[in-house]
Amino acid sequence: MTVADPLAADPVSCEEFGYGLGRPDGILVLRYRSAAPMAFGENRQDFLHQLYWSPDGILSARHGRRTAFIGSDEVFWVHRGVTHEVHAADRQTVYRICLREVPAALDGLRAGAAHIAVEAAELVLALADREYDERGAAEARSRIMTGLGPRSQPADDRQAGGPGVAVTVAMALANDPGDPTRLDEWAERLHVSVKTLQRDFDREFGMSYSQWRTRLRLRASLTLLPTRPVGEVARRIGYASPSAFISAFVREYGCTPGRAAAMIHAGDGAGKPLLLSRFH
């Protein structure tokens, strides 16, 4: 297996872990670490299928005119020969998993978000270890393949009350930070009271629904700002106007989105902690 697609920005490190390379049942895991926003610029791989996954942040992925936001329990799947872009925010680790075969549950999907089971994610981490016993790689790959499936659907009218309703909403919003659904509308869908849903957000995340959604949107914006105009970013993450987005961004990070984008492009080391300090 050979992956030669260039990164739009150099990572701090790129490590390669290959097992059974050259065979149909082989797997290649690339682990990228970066101190700055990282971009896999528009590219395609004509011989390998690919999965992008970050265990510690949101990825922004584009295929055609569609942009998807990928949470830590999801991967961005790309069938070979499909052009795509993937972006990550500051200080993220990104895993790029390359396969010659298509996981059964993703057959027919050219590119898009997919769910990754906890065990499959743990096996990706295990394969990215120099001490991993290669004799178990074939079984690990098989379990990773079966641990991939269609993306979980957002909360709908099915009963989902009780503990965990905030997590249900959070998962849906991670899939689409620009979702305009109000708290009372989520509560109605989940057949719980607004008070119950709000209380569950406080319990799960230590903040209100509106605070959590704002932080999610602003973090998603960090993956888009290096390559998209401020107005487009504001629209994609759900703000009614660029001015509303700019105001929220300044309150959170202490600088404007335009200034943040300029610091990212300039590689201003003094500016990066500014962007991260209030979120982390």
N, C-alpha and C positions, 0 to 999 in steps of 0.2 A: 504494500500500500504506500502511495506517495501523496502527500498533501502539500501543494506548493502555492496555494492561494495566499497573497500578501495581506498583512494586517494594515489597516489605515493608520495605526499608531503602534509604536513598538511597545511590547509588554516588558515588565521588569524581568520576567522569566518565562520560558516556554519549555516544558518537559514532555518527553515522548515515552509512552508505555505501550509496546506492541506485543501482541500474542497471536501466533498462527498467521503472521502476515503472508499475503500471497494466496491464502486458501479462502474458499467461500465462507468458512466459519471463523475467519480471523476477526480481530477487533483491535483498533488503534485508539488509544486515549491520549489526547493532548491536554495538558493543564497549563493555562495561562494565568499569570498573576501580574497585576498592574497597579501602580500608584495613582495613575491618571485615568480618565475615561478611556475606554478601549473600544475600538471599532473594527469589526470585520467588514471592510468596505464591500461594495457590491461585487459579488463574485459567484462562481458556480464551480462545482466539482463534477466532472463528467464520468467518473469511474466509481465513486463512493457515495453512499448515503451518509448523512450527517445528523448528529444531534448536538445541540448547544444547551448547556445547563450551568446554572450558577447557584451554589448552595447558600450564598450569603447576600443576595440582592436580586433586583429585578432586571431582566433583559428587555430591550426593545428590539423587535425583529420585524423586518419588512419583506414582503413578497408581493411583487406587483404594486398595486396601490394600497394594499392592506398593511397596517401596522398592528402588531400584537404585543402585549406586555406579558412577559413570562415570569411567573413566580417561582419560588424555590422548590415547589412540589411539581413543577412542570418542566418540559424540555421544548425546544423549538426543533421540529423535525423537518428535514429537507431531503427530498428525493434527489438522487443524482441527476445532473443536467438542469437543475432549477436555479435560476438566479435569485439571490437573496442578500440581505444585509442584516447584521446583528450588532447591537451597541450595548455596552455595559458602563455603569457609572464608576466613580473613583473607587479604588481599592477593592475591587471585586476579583474573585477567582472564577474563571470560566473554564469549563470542561467541554471539549469538542470530541465527540465519540464518532468514529468512522466505522462503517459496516459495509459489507458487500451484499448482504441479504436484507430484505425488508421485514420488520417485525409483523407478524400476522395481523395484529390489531390495527396497524397503520397502513395496511394495503389499500391503495387507492388515494391516499393523501399525498399530494405533491409537496406541499409545504404548509406548516401551521403548528399551533401549540398542541402538545400531547401531555397526558398525565404520566408521571413516573412514580412507581410504588416506592415505599420507604426502603424495602429490601434491595430493589434495583439501584437506588441512589447510593446505598451503603456499599454495594458491590462495585460501583464506579469508583468510589473513594478507595476501596480495597485494591483495585487494579492499578490505581495511580500510586503505588507504593513499591519502591525498589526491592523490598523484602518479600513481595508476594510470590507464592509458590506457583510457577507456571503450570504445574500439573492440574491445578484447579481452574485454569482460565477458561477452558471450553465450557465447563458447567456454569461458571459465573456469567459468561456471555449469554448462554441459553436462558438463564434466569433474568438477566437484564432485558432480553428480548421479550420474554413473557410478562415482564413488569411494566411494559409500556402499553398505553391504551389511549382511547379518545379523550379529549379534554373534558373535564367535569363540566356539566352544564350549570349556569347560574341558578340561584335559588328560584323556584317557581311556586306553583300553588300547592305542591305536596306538603303534607304536614312535616314541619321541621322544628316545632317548638321545643322549649326546654333548654338545658345547658347546651351551648355550642351554636346558638343562633347567630351570635356576633361573628364567629369564625366562618359560618356559611356566607354571610354578607361580605366579610373580608376577602374570601376566596373569589367571589364574583367580581368585586372591585379590583382585585389584583389582576384579573383577566382583562378588565377594561376600566382604568382609572377615570375615564371620562363619562362613565355611566351617570346619568342625571337623576336616578331614582332617589327620592327623598326617604328619610328615616321612617316616616309614617307609612309610606308605600311598601318598604321592606317589611315592616311589622305586619301589614295586612297580608302580604304574600306568605309570610311564615306563620300566620295565625297566632301571633302573640301581640301583647300590648306594646305601645311605644315605650312605656316605662320599663317593661321587661327587657326589651332589646337594648335600650340605653344602659340599663344596669349591667347587662351582659358585656357590653363594650367596656364599661369601666372595670369589670372584673377581669376580662381577658387581656386588655391592652393598657389599662391604667389611664384611659382618657376617653373623652366622648366620641361619638360617631363622627361628628363634624371635624374634630381635631385629627382623628385617625385618617379620615379621607383626605384632608388637606395635606398631611405629611406624605401620604402615599402618592398623591398627585405631584407634589413638588419633587419627591425622589424620582418619580418617573420622568419628570421634566429634565433631570440631569442627564438622562441617557439620550435625550433628543436635542438639547440645545447646541451641542457641537456641530450638528449638521442641518438644523432646521431653523427657519426664522422664528422670532419670538411669538408673532401672531399665530403662526401655524401650531407651535407647541401649545399655546394657550387653548386653542380650539381642541386639539387632540386629547388633552388631559381634562377637559370639561369646564373650562372657565368661559363665562359669558362674554368677556372682553379681554384684550391684552392688558388693559390697565388693572383689572381685577387680579389677573395672574401676577403682574409685576408687583402689586402691593403685597400680595401674600408671600411672594418670593423674598422681597426685601425684609418683611417681618421675620421670616424663618432664617435667612442666611446673611442678612445685613448688607447685601449688595443687589444690584439689579440683575435680571437674567442676561442682559446684554453684556454687562461687566463680567459676569461669571463665564459666559461663553468666550469672551476675549482672553480671560486668564487661562482658560483651558487650552485655547489655541496657542497662546504664548508660552505655555508650560511654566507659568508663574508658580513656583513652589511655595511662596508665601501665601498665595491665594487659596491653595487647595485645602489647608486646614480650616480656613474660614468657611468653605462650603460644607465641610463635614462636621464641624464641632457641634453645631446645634442639633443636627439630626442624630448623630451617634451618641 
